[in-house]
Structure formats: C-alpha cells, structure tokens
Amino acid sequence: MQINSIADFRAAVRNGPYAWPGGYPLYFVTSDGAALSFEAAKQERRNILESIRDKSNDGWRVVAVAINYEDSSLFCDHTGKRIASAYAEDDAQ
C-alpha cells in the first residue's frame, strides 16, 4: 500500500503490524528504499510525519507499507532488529 499522506501513515499504524486477512508481517518503506519496523516507525513518528508533510527526502519519508513474505534477512534500518517474515525459517537469522 502506498503512503501518500499523513492520514495514510496514521491509518497504516492504526491497522497494526500484520496484514488482514492473512496475518502477514508488515514493514514500512522509506523514499530512499530503507525498511522500518513498526516499532521504529512508532518511535520516530514525529520525524516521519514532518517528512511526509514536507515531502522531504531525508530518510524518514515513508512511502509504502509492504509485506515481508520470505526475506529472512530483512532488518530494520533504524533499530537493526530483524523484521519477521511470513514464510522464511525463524532460524535463518
């Protein structure tokens, strides 16, 4: 899902870190291609909202929310924590 406005970002956060239906794990994608976990997005909400409002390319502008189907090596670019995947093995960390 694309994030084009502050309202889109807030709706995505409200909907939670799992897709419905299916319960697939979600993460945010920034304009420079970085991955952000829901935890990081909530922590850095103020920076993200300002960047969306100003259409900045400062690394905080979230442009999409995506499902991590199989990437067992997807890590949050802010926290460094692994972002869960739907189908990859848990021990593939």
N, C-alpha and C positions, 0 to 999 in steps of 0.2 A: 504494500500500500504506500502510495506517495504521501509525503508530508509537505503540504504547500502553505500551511498557515499555522499560527499558534493554536487555533482551535483543533486542527488535525493532530498536532502533537499531544495536546491535552487529552483528546479522545483516545489516542493510542495508549497513553499511560493509564488512563481510567480503565480501558479494556483489559489491561494486565499483560503479563509476560508470556501468555500462551494463546495460540490461535484457537478460535472457536468456529466451527467444530474441529475436532481432531486433537486438540491439546498440544500442538506442535510448539516448541520453544521459539520465541521471537527475540529479535535484537534490532537496534537502530543503526542506520547507515548515515554517515555524515557526507557533506558535499565533497569532501576530499577522499571518500572511499573508506574511511575508518569505521570500525564496528564498535558500538557502545552497548553494554549490557543495560538492562532495565535499571539495575542498581545504580550504575554510573549516571544514567540519564536523570534519575530522580535526584541524585546528589548535585548534579550540575545543571539542574533545571533552569536556574536564572541565566546562566551563560547561553544555554540553548535557546531560550525564549528571546533573548536580546538578539542573537544571531539570526533567528528566523525573522524577527521583526525588521531588522536592518538589512536582510539578505546578504549577510557577511560571508566571506569565505575564510574564516579564521579557525576552522577545525571544529567548531561547535554547532554549525548549522545542520540540523538533522533534516534529511530529505526523504527518508523512507523508513519503514519498518518491514523487516523481512523474516522469513522462517529459516532456521538452520536445520535443514533436513539431515545432512550427512557429514558435515565438516567437523571432524573430531579435534581439529587443531585450530578452531576459531577462538580467538582470545579477545577480550575487551581491550581496546587500545588505550583506555584510560586507567583501568584498575589492574590489568594484566591477568585477570581471572578468566578461566575457561568459560565460554558460553555453551551451554548444554545443546546437544543435537538430538534430533528425533530418532535417528536410526544408527548412528555410529556407536561402536562399543565404548562403554564407560571407561574401560581400562586402556583405551587408546590414547590417553592423555600423555 
